[in-house]
């Protein structure tokens, strides 16, 4: 975890976090792991669309930052932050298509933020 923490403190990682945090309903949270964990841990068992997306977002950010770190360290490859952001967004959008949601106005707004039509997702209940 400390390796990821150090990598998030670099400018391009902060850029990734700042551009994506609002999509996960976390626009008020700074880029420190402690702040993120303080917000996310009490909500970890929630099944609300907003919290599910926040957890997906954190998992995808951690995964792609680690992948980028390895590519830089072992292969001397570098992707611009915008490309990493796009990979994260596409990954989450694909996952959202496979989830079931109880459709209401809030869920519709969330799906609209991710550019997903309500008819493209499974509805529960």
Backbone as XML, in Angstrom:
<?xml version="1.0"?>
<chain id="A" units="angstrom">
  <residue number="1" name="UNK">
    <atom name="N" x="0.817" y="-1.190" z="0.000"/>
    <atom name="CA" x="0.000" y="0.000" z="0.000"/>
    <atom name="C" x="0.864" y="1.259" z="0.000"/>
  </residue>
  <residue number="2" name="UNK">
    <atom name="N" x="1.985" y="1.216" z="0.692"/>
    <atom name="CA" x="2.833" y="2.410" z="0.739"/>
    <atom name="C" x="3.418" y="2.719" z="-0.631"/>
  </residue>
  <residue number="3" name="UNK">
    <atom name="N" x="3.660" y="1.687" z="-1.461"/>
    <atom name="CA" x="4.153" y="1.937" z="-2.812"/>
    <atom name="C" x="3.112" y="2.696" z="-3.621"/>
  </residue>
  <residue number="4" name="UNK">
    <atom name="N" x="1.860" y="2.276" z="-3.520"/>
    <atom name="CA" x="0.794" y="2.963" z="-4.245"/>
    <atom name="C" x="0.641" y="4.375" z="-3.707"/>
  </residue>
  <residue number="5" name="UNK">
    <atom name="N" x="0.737" y="4.530" z="-2.410"/>
    <atom name="CA" x="0.623" y="5.849" z="-1.787"/>
    <atom name="C" x="1.672" y="6.799" z="-2.362"/>
  </residue>
  <residue number="6" name="UNK">
    <atom name="N" x="2.899" y="6.313" z="-2.488"/>
    <atom name="CA" x="3.961" y="7.155" z="-3.050"/>
    <atom name="C" x="3.679" y="7.482" z="-4.503"/>
  </residue>
  <residue number="7" name="UNK">
    <atom name="N" x="3.190" y="6.511" z="-5.259"/>
    <atom name="CA" x="2.922" y="6.748" z="-6.668"/>
    <atom name="C" x="1.771" y="7.721" z="-6.867"/>
  </residue>
  <residue number="8" name="UNK">
    <atom name="N" x="0.775" y="7.705" z="-5.991"/>
    <atom name="CA" x="-0.334" y="8.639" z="-6.114"/>
    <atom name="C" x="0.091" y="10.069" z="-5.838"/>
  </residue>
  <residue number="9" name="UNK">
    <atom name="N" x="1.198" y="10.253" z="-5.142"/>
    <atom name="CA" x="1.618" y="11.611" z="-4.830"/>
    <atom name="C" x="2.280" y="12.290" z="-6.020"/>
  </residue>
  <residue number="10" name="UNK">
    <atom name="N" x="2.589" y="11.562" z="-7.078"/>
    <atom name="CA" x="3.161" y="12.199" z="-8.260"/>
    <atom name="C" x="2.078" y="12.985" z="-8.987"/>
  </residue>
  <residue number="11" name="UNK">
    <atom name="N" x="2.488" y="13.959" z="-9.743"/>
    <atom name="CA" x="1.560" y="14.904" z="-10.354"/>
    <atom name="C" x="0.544" y="14.236" z="-11.285"/>
  </residue>
  <residue number="12" name="UNK">
    <atom name="N" x="0.968" y="13.297" z="-12.104"/>
    <atom name="CA" x="0.016" y="12.697" z="-13.035"/>
    <atom name="C" x="-1.006" y="11.818" z="-12.319"/>
  </residue>
  <residue number="13" name="UNK">
    <atom name="N" x="-0.625" y="11.203" z="-11.202"/>
    <atom name="CA" x="-1.579" y="10.397" z="-10.441"/>
    <atom name="C" x="-2.607" y="11.286" z="-9.755"/>
  </residue>
  <residue number="14" name="UNK">
    <atom name="N" x="-2.152" y="12.414" z="-9.266"/>
    <atom name="CA" x="-3.077" y="13.372" z="-8.666"/>
    <atom name="C" x="-4.056" y="13.869" z="-9.728"/>
  </residue>
  <residue number="15" name="UNK">
    <atom name="N" x="-3.560" y="14.080" z="-10.924"/>
    <atom name="CA" x="-4.427" y="14.512" z="-12.023"/>
    <atom name="C" x="-5.500" y="13.460" z="-12.298"/>
  </residue>
  <residue number="16" name="UNK">
    <atom name="N" x="-5.113" y="12.188" z="-12.311"/>
    <atom name="CA" x="-6.068" y="11.105" z="-12.539"/>
    <atom name="C" x="-7.130" y="11.120" z="-11.445"/>
  </residue>
  <residue number="17" name="UNK">
    <atom name="N" x="-6.702" y="11.190" z="-10.196"/>
    <atom name="CA" x="-7.651" y="11.188" z="-9.079"/>
    <atom name="C" x="-8.591" y="12.391" z="-9.161"/>
  </residue>
  <residue number="18" name="UNK">
    <atom name="N" x="-8.044" y="13.570" z="-9.394"/>
    <atom name="CA" x="-8.868" y="14.783" z="-9.416"/>
    <atom name="C" x="-9.894" y="14.758" z="-10.539"/>
  </residue>
  <residue number="19" name="UNK">
    <atom name="N" x="-9.543" y="14.182" z="-11.667"/>
    <atom name="CA" x="-10.488" y="14.165" z="-12.775"/>
    <atom name="C" x="-11.551" y="13.088" z="-12.618"/>
  </residue>
  <residue number="20" name="UNK">
    <atom name="N" x="-11.282" y="12.034" z="-11.843"/>
    <atom name="CA" x="-12.231" y="10.922" z="-11.744"/>
    <atom name="C" x="-13.023" y="10.884" z="-10.437"/>
  </residue>
  <residue number="21" name="UNK">
    <atom name="N" x="-12.570" y="11.537" z="-9.405"/>
    <atom name="CA" x="-13.217" y="11.399" z="-8.101"/>
    <atom name="C" x="-14.673" y="11.845" z="-8.115"/>
  </residue>
  <residue number="22" name="UNK">
    <atom name="N" x="-15.012" y="12.852" z="-8.899"/>
    <atom name="CA" x="-16.411" y="13.301" z="-8.929"/>
    <atom name="C" x="-17.322" y="12.249" z="-9.573"/>
  </residue>
  <residue number="23" name="UNK">
    <atom name="N" x="-16.786" y="11.467" z="-10.497"/>
    <atom name="CA" x="-17.583" y="10.400" z="-11.111"/>
    <atom name="C" x="-17.937" y="9.317" z="-10.101"/>
  </residue>
  <residue number="24" name="UNK">
    <atom name="N" x="-17.193" y="9.233" z="-9.012"/>
    <atom name="CA" x="-17.478" y="8.258" z="-7.971"/>
    <atom name="C" x="-18.168" y="8.868" z="-6.774"/>
  </residue>
  <residue number="25" name="UNK">
    <atom name="N" x="-18.658" y="10.105" z="-6.920"/>
    <atom name="CA" x="-19.344" y="10.771" z="-5.824"/>
    <atom name="C" x="-18.412" y="11.175" z="-4.695"/>
  </residue>
  <residue number="26" name="UNK">
    <atom name="N" x="-17.123" y="11.376" z="-5.030"/>
    <atom name="CA" x="-16.134" y="11.691" z="-3.999"/>
    <atom name="C" x="-15.416" y="13.004" z="-4.297"/>
  </residue>
  <residue number="27" name="UNK">
    <atom name="N" x="-16.121" y="13.955" z="-4.886"/>
    <atom name="CA" x="-15.471" y="15.204" z="-5.298"/>
    <atom name="C" x="-14.929" y="16.008" z="-4.125"/>
  </residue>
  <residue number="28" name="UNK">
    <atom name="N" x="-15.457" y="15.800" z="-2.935"/>
    <atom name="CA" x="-15.014" y="16.539" z="-1.756"/>
    <atom name="C" x="-13.807" y="15.897" z="-1.074"/>
  </residue>
  <residue number="29" name="UNK">
    <atom name="N" x="-13.360" y="14.748" z="-1.550"/>
    <atom name="CA" x="-12.272" y="14.015" z="-0.903"/>
    <atom name="C" x="-10.952" y="14.343" z="-1.597"/>
  </residue>
  <residue number="30" name="UNK">
    <atom name="N" x="-9.949" y="14.665" z="-0.800"/>
    <atom name="CA" x="-8.621" y="14.956" z="-1.337"/>
    <atom name="C" x="-7.949" y="13.651" z="-1.784"/>
  </residue>
  <residue number="31" name="UNK">
    <atom name="N" x="-6.771" y="13.746" z="-2.331"/>
    <atom name="CA" x="-6.082" y="12.595" z="-2.889"/>
    <atom name="C" x="-5.264" y="11.768" z="-1.916"/>
  </residue>
  <residue number="32" name="UNK">
    <atom name="N" x="-5.428" y="11.970" z="-0.637"/>
    <atom name="CA" x="-4.664" y="11.186" z="0.335"/>
    <atom name="C" x="-5.419" y="9.894" z="0.631"/>
  </residue>
  <residue number="33" name="UNK">
    <atom name="N" x="-4.677" y="8.794" z="0.711"/>
    <atom name="CA" x="-5.299" y="7.496" z="0.981"/>
    <atom name="C" x="-6.075" y="7.505" z="2.285"/>
  </residue>
  <residue number="34" name="UNK">
    <atom name="N" x="-5.556" y="8.192" z="3.294"/>
    <atom name="CA" x="-6.248" y="8.248" z="4.581"/>
    <atom name="C" x="-7.622" y="8.896" z="4.438"/>
  </residue>
  <residue number="35" name="UNK">
    <atom name="N" x="-7.711" y="9.976" z="3.665"/>
    <atom name="CA" x="-8.999" y="10.646" z="3.439"/>
    <atom name="C" x="-9.961" y="9.748" z="2.674"/>
  </residue>
  <residue number="36" name="UNK">
    <atom name="N" x="-9.434" y="9.071" z="1.675"/>
    <atom name="CA" x="-10.266" y="8.172" z="0.861"/>
    <atom name="C" x="-10.779" y="7.030" z="1.724"/>
  </residue>
  <residue number="37" name="UNK">
    <atom name="N" x="-9.881" y="6.420" z="2.482"/>
    <atom name="CA" x="-10.267" y="5.287" z="3.335"/>
    <atom name="C" x="-11.251" y="5.722" z="4.408"/>
  </residue>
  <residue number="38" name="UNK">
    <atom name="N" x="-11.044" y="6.893" z="4.997"/>
    <atom name="CA" x="-11.952" y="7.397" z="6.026"/>
    <atom name="C" x="-13.367" y="7.544" z="5.481"/>
  </residue>
  <residue number="39" name="UNK">
    <atom name="N" x="-13.486" y="7.956" z="4.232"/>
    <atom name="CA" x="-14.801" y="8.097" z="3.618"/>
    <atom name="C" x="-15.380" y="6.747" z="3.184"/>
  </residue>
  <residue number="40" name="UNK">
    <atom name="N" x="-14.537" y="5.892" z="2.606"/>
    <atom name="CA" x="-15.020" y="4.666" z="1.974"/>
    <atom name="C" x="-15.279" y="3.520" z="2.953"/>
  </residue>
  <residue number="41" name="UNK">
    <atom name="N" x="-14.470" y="3.349" z="3.959"/>
    <atom name="CA" x="-14.599" y="2.195" z="4.866"/>
    <atom name="C" x="-15.971" y="2.121" z="5.541"/>
  </residue>
  <residue number="42" name="UNK">
    <atom name="N" x="-16.509" y="3.207" z="6.092"/>
    <atom name="CA" x="-17.836" y="3.093" z="6.710"/>
    <atom name="C" x="-18.946" y="2.747" z="5.711"/>
  </residue>
  <residue number="43" name="UNK">
    <atom name="N" x="-18.691" y="2.962" z="4.443"/>
    <atom name="CA" x="-19.690" y="2.699" z="3.411"/>
    <atom name="C" x="-19.443" y="1.376" z="2.677"/>
  </residue>
  <residue number="44" name="UNK">
    <atom name="N" x="-18.465" y="0.635" z="3.108"/>
    <atom name="CA" x="-18.002" y="-0.551" z="2.371"/>
    <atom name="C" x="-19.079" y="-1.590" z="2.131"/>
  </residue>
  <residue number="45" name="UNK">
    <atom name="N" x="-20.038" y="-1.726" z="3.020"/>
    <atom name="CA" x="-21.067" y="-2.748" z="2.845"/>
    <atom name="C" x="-22.306" y="-2.217" z="2.128"/>
  </residue>
  <residue number="46" name="UNK">
    <atom name="N" x="-22.332" y="-0.949" z="1.817"/>
    <atom name="CA" x="-23.483" y="-0.354" z="1.143"/>
    <atom name="C" x="-23.599" y="-0.891" z="-0.281"/>
  </residue>
  <residue number="47" name="UNK">
    <atom name="N" x="-24.815" y="-1.070" z="-0.720"/>
    <atom name="CA" x="-25.065" y="-1.523" z="-2.084"/>
    <atom name="C" x="-25.670" y="-0.415" z="-2.947"/>
  </residue>
  <residue number="48" name="UNK">
    <atom name="N" x="-25.602" y="0.820" z="-2.456"/>
    <atom name="CA" x="-26.122" y="1.927" z="-3.259"/>
    <atom name="C" x="-25.249" y="2.099" z="-4.503"/>
  </residue>
  <residue number="49" name="UNK">
    <atom name="N" x="-25.863" y="2.567" z="-5.565"/>
    <atom name="CA" x="-25.140" y="2.735" z="-6.827"/>
    <atom name="C" x="-23.928" y="3.635" z="-6.646"/>
  </residue>
  <residue number="50" name="UNK">
    <atom name="N" x="-24.093" y="4.712" z="-5.904"/>
    <atom name="CA" x="-22.993" y="5.665" z="-5.705"/>
    <atom name="C" x="-21.798" y="5.008" z="-5.021"/>
  </residue>
  <residue number="51" name="UNK">
    <atom name="N" x="-22.055" y="4.223" z="-3.977"/>
    <atom name="CA" x="-20.961" y="3.592" z="-3.237"/>
    <atom name="C" x="-20.346" y="2.454" z="-4.047"/>
  </residue>
  <residue number="52" name="UNK">
    <atom name="N" x="-21.167" y="1.690" z="-4.758"/>
    <atom name="CA" x="-20.633" y="0.619" z="-5.610"/>
    <atom name="C" x="-19.684" y="1.215" z="-6.645"/>
  </residue>
  <residue number="53" name="UNK">
    <atom name="N" x="-20.078" y="2.315" z="-7.240"/>
    <atom name="CA" x="-19.218" y="2.971" z="-8.239"/>
    <atom name="C" x="-17.960" y="3.515" z="-7.583"/>
  </residue>
  <residue number="54" name="UNK">
    <atom name="N" x="-18.075" y="4.069" z="-6.392"/>
    <atom name="CA" x="-16.892" y="4.573" z="-5.687"/>
    <atom name="C" x="-15.898" y="3.442" z="-5.425"/>
  </residue>
  <residue number="55" name="UNK">
    <atom name="N" x="-16.415" y="2.275" z="-5.006"/>
    <atom name="CA" x="-15.519" y="1.135" z="-4.754"/>
    <atom name="C" x="-14.892" y="0.645" z="-6.054"/>
  </residue>
  <residue number="56" name="UNK">
    <atom name="N" x="-15.683" y="0.583" z="-7.127"/>
    <atom name="CA" x="-15.127" y="0.192" z="-8.430"/>
    <atom name="C" x="-14.053" y="1.179" z="-8.878"/>
  </residue>
  <residue number="57" name="UNK">
    <atom name="N" x="-14.332" y="2.443" z="-8.677"/>
    <atom name="CA" x="-13.385" y="3.480" z="-9.073"/>
    <atom name="C" x="-12.070" y="3.345" z="-8.326"/>
  </residue>
  <residue number="58" name="UNK">
    <atom name="N" x="-12.133" y="3.137" z="-7.023"/>
    <atom name="CA" x="-10.907" y="2.996" z="-6.240"/>
    <atom name="C" x="-10.118" y="1.760" z="-6.667"/>
  </residue>
  <residue number="59" name="UNK">
    <atom name="N" x="-10.827" y="0.653" z="-6.895"/>
    <atom name="CA" x="-10.141" y="-0.567" z="-7.336"/>
    <atom name="C" x="-9.474" y="-0.357" z="-8.694"/>
  </residue>
  <residue number="60" name="UNK">
    <atom name="N" x="-10.187" y="0.281" z="-9.618"/>
    <atom name="CA" x="-9.632" y="0.507" z="-10.957"/>
    <atom name="C" x="-8.455" y="1.483" z="-10.917"/>
  </residue>
  <residue number="61" name="UNK">
    <atom name="N" x="-8.576" y="2.538" z="-10.126"/>
    <atom name="CA" x="-7.466" y="3.495" z="-10.015"/>
    <atom name="C" x="-6.236" y="2.798" z="-9.458"/>
  </residue>
  <residue number="62" name="UNK">
    <atom name="N" x="-6.406" y="2.031" z="-8.373"/>
    <atom name="CA" x="-5.263" y="1.330" z="-7.773"/>
    <atom name="C" x="-4.643" y="0.359" z="-8.783"/>
  </residue>
  <residue number="63" name="UNK">
    <atom name="N" x="-5.486" y="-0.383" z="-9.504"/>
    <atom name="CA" x="-4.990" y="-1.363" z="-10.471"/>
    <atom name="C" x="-4.193" y="-0.687" z="-11.589"/>
  </residue>
  <residue number="64" name="UNK">
    <atom name="N" x="-4.773" y="0.348" z="-12.188"/>
    <atom name="CA" x="-4.101" y="0.973" z="-13.330"/>
    <atom name="C" x="-2.890" y="1.799" z="-12.912"/>
  </residue>
  <residue number="65" name="UNK">
    <atom name="N" x="-2.906" y="2.360" z="-11.722"/>
    <atom name="CA" x="-1.706" y="3.055" z="-11.243"/>
    <atom name="C" x="-0.584" y="2.045" z="-11.025"/>
  </residue>
  <residue number="66" name="UNK">
    <atom name="N" x="-0.924" y="0.903" z="-10.445"/>
    <atom name="CA" x="0.096" y="-0.131" z="-10.231"/>
    <atom name="C" x="0.610" y="-0.657" z="-11.578"/>
  </residue>
  <residue number="67" name="UNK">
    <atom name="N" x="-0.306" y="-0.858" z="-12.519"/>
    <atom name="CA" x="0.088" y="-1.316" z="-13.849"/>
    <atom name="C" x="1.001" y="-0.286" z="-14.521"/>
  </residue>
  <residue number="68" name="UNK">
    <atom name="N" x="0.668" y="0.973" z="-14.400"/>
    <atom name="CA" x="1.488" y="2.039" z="-14.978"/>
    <atom name="C" x="2.854" y="2.102" z="-14.309"/>
  </residue>
  <residue number="69" name="UNK">
    <atom name="N" x="2.880" y="1.937" z="-13.006"/>
    <atom name="CA" x="4.140" y="1.915" z="-12.273"/>
    <atom name="C" x="5.040" y="0.802" z="-12.784"/>
  </residue>
  <residue number="70" name="UNK">
    <atom name="N" x="4.461" y="-0.392" z="-12.963"/>
    <atom name="CA" x="5.244" y="-1.528" z="-13.462"/>
    <atom name="C" x="5.734" y="-1.294" z="-14.886"/>
  </residue>
  <residue number="71" name="UNK">
    <atom name="N" x="4.882" y="-0.715" z="-15.732"/>
    <atom name="CA" x="5.294" y="-0.437" z="-17.111"/>
    <atom name="C" x="6.449" y="0.560" z="-17.139"/>
  </residue>
  <residue number="72" name="UNK">
    <atom name="N" x="6.395" y="1.554" z="-16.283"/>
    <atom name="CA" x="7.480" y="2.538" z="-16.237"/>
    <atom name="C" x="8.761" y="1.924" z="-15.690"/>
  </residue>
  <residue number="73" name="UNK">
    <atom name="N" x="8.605" y="1.138" z="-14.645"/>
    <atom name="CA" x="9.775" y="0.593" z="-13.952"/>
    <atom name="C" x="10.443" y="-0.529" z="-14.739"/>
  </residue>
  <residue number="74" name="UNK">
    <atom name="N" x="9.668" y="-1.463" z="-15.271"/>
    <atom name="CA" x="10.232" y="-2.656" z="-15.895"/>
    <atom name="C" x="10.355" y="-2.575" z="-17.412"/>
  </residue>
  <residue number="75" name="UNK">
    <atom name="N" x="9.507" y="-1.786" z="-18.064"/>
    <atom name="CA" x="9.511" y="-1.743" z="-19.524"/>
    <atom name="C" x="9.889" y="-0.384" z="-20.085"/>
  </residue>
  <residue number="76" name="UNK">
    <atom name="N" x="10.090" y="0.583" z="-19.207"/>
    <atom name="CA" x="10.423" y="1.935" z="-19.632"/>
    <atom name="C" x="9.356" y="2.510" z="-20.574"/>
  </residue>
  <residue number="77" name="UNK">
    <atom name="N" x="8.088" y="2.196" z="-20.277"/>
    <atom name="CA" x="6.962" y="2.701" z="-21.059"/>
    <atom name="C" x="6.205" y="3.730" z="-20.235"/>
  </residue>
  <residue number="78" name="UNK">
    <atom name="N" x="5.660" y="4.709" z="-20.924"/>
    <atom name="CA" x="4.939" y="5.773" z="-20.244"/>
    <atom name="C" x="3.672" y="6.101" z="-21.028"/>
  </residue>
  <residue number="79" name="UNK">
    <atom name="N" x="2.526" y="6.047" z="-20.336"/>
    <atom name="CA" x="1.261" y="6.476" z="-20.940"/>
    <atom name="C" x="0.882" y="7.808" z="-20.318"/>
  </residue>
  <residue number="80" name="UNK">
    <atom name="N" x="0.321" y="8.690" z="-21.119"/>
    <atom name="CA" x="-0.128" y="9.965" z="-20.543"/>
    <atom name="C" x="-1.299" y="9.730" z="-19.582"/>
  </residue>
  <residue number="81" name="UNK">
    <atom name="N" x="-1.439" y="10.578" z="-18.564"/>
    <atom name="CA" x="-2.525" y="10.406" z="-17.595"/>
    <atom name="C" x="-3.907" y="10.334" z="-18.242"/>
  </residue>
  <residue number="82" name="UNK">
    <atom name="N" x="-4.110" y="11.067" z="-19.330"/>
    <atom name="CA" x="-5.406" y="11.060" z="-20.011"/>
    <atom name="C" x="-5.750" y="9.669" z="-20.531"/>
  </residue>
  <residue number="83" name="UNK">
    <atom name="N" x="-4.751" y="8.945" z="-21.012"/>
    <atom name="CA" x="-4.985" y="7.593" z="-21.514"/>
    <atom name="C" x="-5.324" y="6.635" z="-20.362"/>
  </residue>
  <residue number="84" name="UNK">
    <atom name="N" x="-4.647" y="6.800" z="-19.238"/>
    <atom name="CA" x="-4.933" y="5.974" z="-18.057"/>
    <atom name="C" x="-6.344" y="6.270" z="-17.560"/>
  </residue>
  <residue number="85" name="UNK">
    <atom name="N" x="-6.717" y="7.544" z="-17.538"/>
    <atom name="CA" x="-8.074" y="7.925" z="-17.137"/>
    <atom name="C" x="-9.110" y="7.253" z="-18.034"/>
  </residue>
  <residue number="86" name="UNK">
    <atom name="N" x="-8.855" y="7.265" z="-19.323"/>
    <atom name="CA" x="-9.796" y="6.665" z="-20.277"/>
    <atom name="C" x="-9.924" y="5.162" z="-20.047"/>
  </residue>
  <residue number="87" name="UNK">
    <atom name="N" x="-8.810" y="4.494" z="-19.760"/>
    <atom name="CA" x="-8.852" y="3.060" z="-19.455"/>
    <atom name="C" x="-9.698" y="2.786" z="-18.210"/>
  </residue>
  <residue number="88" name="UNK">
    <atom name="N" x="-9.532" y="3.612" z="-17.195"/>
    <atom name="CA" x="-10.291" y="3.451" z="-15.955"/>
    <atom name="C" x="-11.776" y="3.646" z="-16.216"/>
  </residue>
  <residue number="89" name="UNK">
    <atom name="N" x="-12.130" y="4.705" z="-16.920"/>
    <atom name="CA" x="-13.540" y="4.984" z="-17.218"/>
    <atom name="C" x="-14.151" y="3.852" z="-18.037"/>
  </residue>
  <residue number="90" name="UNK">
    <atom name="N" x="-13.455" y="3.383" z="-19.047"/>
    <atom name="CA" x="-13.980" y="2.296" z="-19.878"/>
    <atom name="C" x="-14.150" y="1.008" z="-19.081"/>
  </residue>
  <residue number="91" name="UNK">
    <atom name="N" x="-13.217" y="0.727" z="-18.193"/>
    <atom name="CA" x="-13.311" y="-0.464" z="-17.349"/>
    <atom name="C" x="-14.547" y="-0.402" z="-16.467"/>
  </residue>
  <residue number="92" name="UNK">
    <atom name="N" x="-14.773" y="0.738" z="-15.853"/>
    <atom name="CA" x="-15.927" y="0.882" z="-14.972"/>
    <atom name="C" x="-17.224" y="0.852" z="-15.769"/>
  </residue>
  <residue number="93" name="UNK">
    <atom name="N" x="-17.251" y="1.499" z="-16.900"/>
    <atom name="CA" x="-18.458" y="1.473" z="-17.741"/>
    <atom name="C" x="-18.810" y="0.037" z="-18.129"/>
  </residue>
  <residue number="94" name="UNK">
    <atom name="N" x="-17.821" y="-0.752" z="-18.498"/>
    <atom name="CA" x="-18.093" y="-2.153" z="-18.845"/>
    <atom name="C" x="-18.661" y="-2.916" z="-17.658"/>
  </residue>
  <residue number="95" name="UNK">
    <atom name="N" x="-18.114" y="-2.686" z="-16.484"/>
    <atom name="CA" x="-18.611" y="-3.362" z="-15.283"/>
    <atom name="C" x="-20.026" y="-2.916" z="-14.947"/>
  </residue>
  <residue number="96" name="UNK">
    <atom name="N" x="-20.328" y="-1.653" z="-15.109"/>
    <atom name="CA" x="-21.661" y="-1.144" z="-14.798"/>
    <atom name="C" x="-22.741" y="-1.788" z="-15.662"/>
  </residue>
  <residue number="97" name="UNK">
    <atom name="N" x="-22.371" y="-2.149" z="-16.876"/>
    <atom name="CA" x="-23.335" y="-2.816" z="-17.758"/>
    <atom name="C" x="-23.763" y="-4.175" z="-17.213"/>
  </residue>
  <residue number="98" name="UNK">
    <atom name="N" x="-22.942" y="-4.786" z="-16.391"/>
    <atom name="CA" x="-23.250" y="-6.131" z="-15.898"/>
    <atom name="C" x="-23.939" y="-6.125" z="-14.528"/>
  </residue>
  <residue number="99" name="UNK">
    <atom name="N" x="-24.091" y="-4.953" z="-13.925"/>
    <atom name="CA" x="-24.696" y="-4.871" z="-12.597"/>
    <atom name="C" x="-26.196" y="-4.631" z="-12.692"/>
  </residue>
  <residue number="100" name="UNK">
    <atom name="N" x="-26.903" y="-5.054" z="-11.646"/>
    <atom name="CA" x="-28.340" y="-4.798" z="-11.554"/>
    <atom name="C" x="-28.564" y="-3.588" z="-10.653"/>
  </residue>
  <residue number="101" name="UNK">
    <atom name="N" x="-29.464" y="-2.719" z="-11.085"/>
    <atom name="CA" x="-29.791" y="-1.531" z="-10.306"/>
    <atom name="C" x="-31.294" y="-1.435" z="-10.116"/>
  </residue>
  <residue number="102" name="UNK">
    <atom name="N" x="-31.701" y="-0.920" z="-8.974"/>
    <atom name="CA" x="-33.093" y="-0.529" z="-8.775"/>
    <atom name="C" x="-33.198" y="0.860" z="-9.379"/>
  </residue>
  <residue number="103" name="UNK">
    <atom name="N" x="-33.938" y="0.974" z="-10.464"/>
    <atom name="CA" x="-33.951" y="2.215" z="-11.220"/>
    <atom name="C" x="-34.771" y="3.288" z="-10.505"/>
  </residue>
  <residue number="104" name="UNK">
    <atom name="N" x="-34.139" y="4.428" z="-10.300"/>
    <atom name="CA" x="-34.803" y="5.619" z="-9.775"/>
    <atom name="C" x="-34.084" y="6.826" z="-10.360"/>
  </residue>
  <residue number="105" name="UNK">
    <atom name="N" x="-34.535" y="8.012" z="-10.005"/>
    <atom name="CA" x="-33.943" y="9.221" z="-10.586"/>
    <atom name="C" x="-32.461" y="9.352" z="-10.272"/>
  </residue>
  <residue number="106" name="UNK">
    <atom name="N" x="-32.064" y="9.010" z="-9.050"/>
    <atom name="CA" x="-30.657" y="9.121" z="-8.655"/>
    <atom name="C" x="-29.787" y="8.176" z="-9.481"/>
  </residue>
  <residue number="107" name="UNK">
    <atom name="N" x="-30.240" y="6.942" z="-9.644"/>
    <atom name="CA" x="-29.473" y="5.968" z="-10.431"/>
    <atom name="C" x="-29.407" y="6.403" z="-11.887"/>
  </residue>
  <residue number="108" name="UNK">
    <atom name="N" x="-30.495" y="6.934" z="-12.416"/>
    <atom name="CA" x="-30.479" y="7.431" z="-13.806"/>
    <atom name="C" x="-29.450" y="8.546" z="-13.979"/>
  </residue>
  <residue number="109" name="UNK">
    <atom name="N" x="-29.390" y="9.458" z="-13.007"/>
    <atom name="CA" x="-28.399" y="10.553" z="-13.083"/>
    <atom name="C" x="-26.976" y="10.004" z="-13.035"/>
  </residue>
  <residue number="110" name="UNK">
    <atom name="N" x="-26.755" y="9.029" z="-12.157"/>
    <atom name="CA" x="-25.429" y="8.428" z="-12.057"/>
    <atom name="C" x="-25.051" y="7.764" z="-13.377"/>
  </residue>
  <residue number="111" name="UNK">
    <atom name="N" x="-25.976" y="7.003" z="-13.944"/>
    <atom name="CA" x="-25.694" y="6.338" z="-15.223"/>
    <atom name="C" x="-25.474" y="7.358" z="-16.331"/>
  </residue>
  <residue number="112" name="UNK">
    <atom name="N" x="-26.230" y="8.451" z="-16.308"/>
    <atom name="CA" x="-26.018" y="9.515" z="-17.295"/>
    <atom name="C" x="-24.619" y="10.107" z="-17.158"/>
  </residue>
  <residue number="113" name="UNK">
    <atom name="N" x="-24.144" y="10.270" z="-15.930"/>
    <atom name="CA" x="-22.785" y="10.782" z="-15.707"/>
    <atom name="C" x="-21.742" y="9.871" z="-16.340"/>
  </residue>
  <residue number="114" name="UNK">
    <atom name="N" x="-22.028" y="8.569" z="-16.376"/>
    <atom name="CA" x="-21.106" y="7.591" z="-16.964"/>
    <atom name="C" x="-21.433" y="7.325" z="-18.436"/>
  </residue>
  <residue number="115" name="UNK">
    <atom name="N" x="-22.397" y="8.098" z="-18.973"/>
    <atom name="CA" x="-22.812" y="7.967" z="-20.374"/>
    <atom name="C" x="-23.312" y="6.555" z="-20.690"/>
  </residue>
  <residue number="116" name="UNK">
    <atom name="N" x="-24.173" y="6.067" z="-19.795"/>
    <atom name="CA" x="-24.783" y="4.751" z="-19.967"/>
    <atom name="C" x="-26.288" y="4.959" z="-19.987"/>
  </residue>
  <residue number="117" name="UNK">
    <atom name="N" x="-26.938" y="4.486" z="-21.045"/>
    <atom name="CA" x="-28.388" y="4.587" z="-21.133"/>
    <atom name="C" x="-29.026" y="3.616" z="-20.153"/>
  </residue>
  <residue number="118" name="UNK">
    <atom name="N" x="-30.093" y="4.033" z="-19.511"/>
    <atom name="CA" x="-30.769" y="3.198" z="-18.517"/>
    <atom name="C" x="-31.224" y="1.868" z="-19.114"/>
  </residue>
  <residue number="119" name="UNK">
    <atom name="N" x="-31.563" y="1.858" z="-20.389"/>
    <atom name="CA" x="-32.021" y="0.618" z="-21.021"/>
    <atom name="C" x="-30.878" y="-0.378" z="-21.232"/>
  </residue>
  <residue number="120" name="UNK">
    <atom name="N" x="-29.635" y="0.088" z="-21.093"/>
    <atom name="CA" x="-28.478" y="-0.776" z="-21.309"/>
    <atom name="C" x="-28.057" y="-1.543" z="-20.066"/>
  </residue>
  <residue number="121" name="UNK">
    <atom name="N" x="-28.699" y="-1.286" z="-18.931"/>
    <atom name="CA" x="-28.329" y="-1.991" z="-17.693"/>
    <atom name="C" x="-29.489" y="-2.841" z="-17.218"/>
  </residue>
  <residue number="122" name="UNK">
    <atom name="N" x="-29.158" y="-3.846" z="-16.413"/>
    <atom name="CA" x="-30.185" y="-4.714" z="-15.858"/>
    <atom name="C" x="-30.864" y="-4.001" z="-14.705"/>
  </residue>
  <residue number="123" name="UNK">
    <atom name="N" x="-32.168" y="-4.188" z="-14.614"/>
    <atom name="CA" x="-32.920" y="-3.572" z="-13.526"/>
    <atom name="C" x="-33.335" y="-4.643" z="-12.541"/>
  </residue>
  <residue number="124" name="UNK">
    <atom name="N" x="-33.266" y="-4.284" z="-11.279"/>
    <atom name="CA" x="-33.641" y="-5.186" z="-10.200"/>
    <atom name="C" x="-34.909" y="-4.657" z="-9.574"/>
  </residue>
  <residue number="125" name="UNK">
    <atom name="N" x="-35.897" y="-5.530" z="-9.482"/>
    <atom name="CA" x="-37.148" y="-5.149" z="-8.811"/>
    <atom name="C" x="-37.944" y="-4.230" z="-9.590"/>
  </residue>
</chain>
